[in-house]
Amino acid sequence: MSRTEITVQLGERSYPIHIGSGLLRESGLYAPHVRGQLAAVVTNETVAPLYAEQVEAALAGAGARGTLRIVLPDGEAFKDWQHLDRIFAALLAARAGRDTVLVAVGGGVVGDMAGFAAASYQRGIAHLQVPTTLLAQVDSSVGGKTAINHPLGKNMIGAFHQPAAVLADTASLATLPPREYAAGLAEVVKYGAIRDPAFLAWIEAHADGLLARDAAALAHAVARSCEIKAQVVAEDERESGARALLNFGHTFGHAIEAATGYGAWLHGEAVAAGMVMACELSQLMGYLKKTDVERVREVVKRTGLPVTGPALAPERLLELMALDKKAARGRTRFVVLETIGRAHLAADIDDAQVRRAVVAAAQ
Amino acid sequence: MSRTEITVQLGERSYPIHIGSGLLRESGLYAPHVRGQLAAVVTNETVAPLYAEQVEAALAGAGARGTLRIVLPDGEAFKDWQHLDRIFAALLAARAGRDTVLVAVGGGVVGDMAGFAAASYQRGIAHLQVPTTLLAQVDSSVGGKTAINHPLGKNMIGAFHQPAAVLADTASLATLPPREYAAGLAEVVKYGAIRDPAFLAWIEAHADGLLARDAAALAHAVARSCEIKAQVVAEDERESGARALLNFGHTFGHAIEAATGYGAWLHGEAVAAGMVMACELSQLMGYLKKTDVERVREVVKRTGLPVTGPALAPERLLELMALDKKAARGRTRFVVLETIGRAHLAADIDDAQVRRAVVAAAQ
């Protein structure tokens, strides 16, 4: 079986991303991080029956002193303090010391919560990310952004806390529901669009294989996405510059999520439609060629994702983006494409222009 | 008026400690950190009436875009998630962005909570420490250890998050209750005992002046304590080695606090009696001379602090230390003195030896 290893270069905080089929059962990948230590598996009710035992067996084989399982309910609605505290309470009840290693097994919510728990427990302990969704494998498990939601704002409380390693087992993607799988592909498309024309061309050529979850296609898609994410994170760990370009399609996407009530549209679905809007905006601003807008729209469609937003007046999205802007005490910023593979941040774009982009994307 | 500036050397996380009388009103010291930004003053109900307006006026004079005041109830009992969340809720309600600066004005509890809030709000914002108790000025405001308590353990949830600057206004110590003031002196004595024989001699020579809160004596005591703390933190930011020596007297002290119910003995009082026990232990182990044990006992007494623990069987303290050890999944470690000014960590000390030290200290 093919295995890929990518290193996120962050000096003393550098770490490997292992990508391959079946590797969540491989003790050797855990061993450098858990030998002689307590390993606490943080997962959710959906993922636990599928993978918790396998991961625990691998941890035992890796020489962990013991394992502990912490199972959270499944869903973004539980990404809050009350459920984070369940992790702390379980660790304290087990008298877990500072050498304990948290092992996040699941999607983005589990990864965010376990990561923030690791950042804060006894002022910081190590953690491993074992992402089991495509979105988590290509995006959220890499880069150290951790957070919980607050009633007054999403992802408002958290930390930058890099994992000691990421184990992306592509075999685990076989169990993903189709919508959730497709939503992950939106971020894959994003990497090609903002940073790598050859990768976008490869996605176009392998869209059918990707949708069919062909193992070889998946392995390449995850590996190339992680390479790009790792490069961007290495350039800008704390998101003061280049890392913001990873938000391509996200300004529109967040507004779509907010407009429809969180959960109705998956994050990746909203980002997919948001990328088409962002492409239209890029063209209206005189950057992107019409044919390239169509290319992005087409590849989004072929990966099973929506190319138009929800049926509502463009004004509603504009309102929500203005609210978001007020919350950030700043300017609404859009990632625009100059060409396929090159992006920059633009602020203070005229509302009328943004409105036109939303309308154009709906055609 | 004399001013001292000490730098905590931590590479890109280096920061100044300013020490002097009246400096919490000096806009110039805040200006480099708050100009054009929102400054949120985090304080408590006791300290707010004394200093909040002065600090806010100084912040306004420093060019802050605005100020916000967050007042917590006073006391260790409120160092929990519910009150930390009050800080987050106030920041979110004010739509405070990532460029907001938290300003902790108060003692150790306020500093710990504001520091952890700064570490976690939007994954990390800047903060200033304006300690108004002696304990906070010589110890907790310097070094970036932040935390809240958990029902299952003290300081269990937190972060290492260095401040952008510390402003220790020695004039604010005039308003401290006598017991709280004396408790702070315990940490001052500690620095001399573990690291600086000349400083211990100076404390002996100026004990009366210190107790009388003589301005010049205080300025020197705070400055020298901060210098030593800054050196130790620079050597070992995350407490994997030398920083643990700052816990001289603390293994015994924590047991005293636990035995008497937290709050009956102030932390500094328990540490004072604990230092005498640790000296007796050091002598029993063949390190410290009897005359040096007496020196420490005498200087502790002269600074108005207890030299003997609470009236309870030594077994009770041993039990509590064993519990603590189990919680840490490790060995009870004691900081022992080789001579005045030189300390090391010792583990696996025979219980009978520890018991003898407790008994000897009670004589």
Interface residues (C-beta under 8 A of the other chain):
Chain A: L38 W81 D85 F88 A89 L92 A93 R95 A96 G97 D99 A119 S120 Y121 Q122 R123 G124 K145 T146 A147 H150 L152 G153 M156 I157 G158 A159 F160 R238 K326 A327 A328 R329 G330
Chain B: L38 W81 D85 F88 A89 L92 A93 R95 A96 G97 D99 A119 S120 Y121 Q122 R123 G124 K145 T146 A147 H150 L152 G153 M156 I157 G158 A159 F160 R238 K326 A327 A328 R329 G330
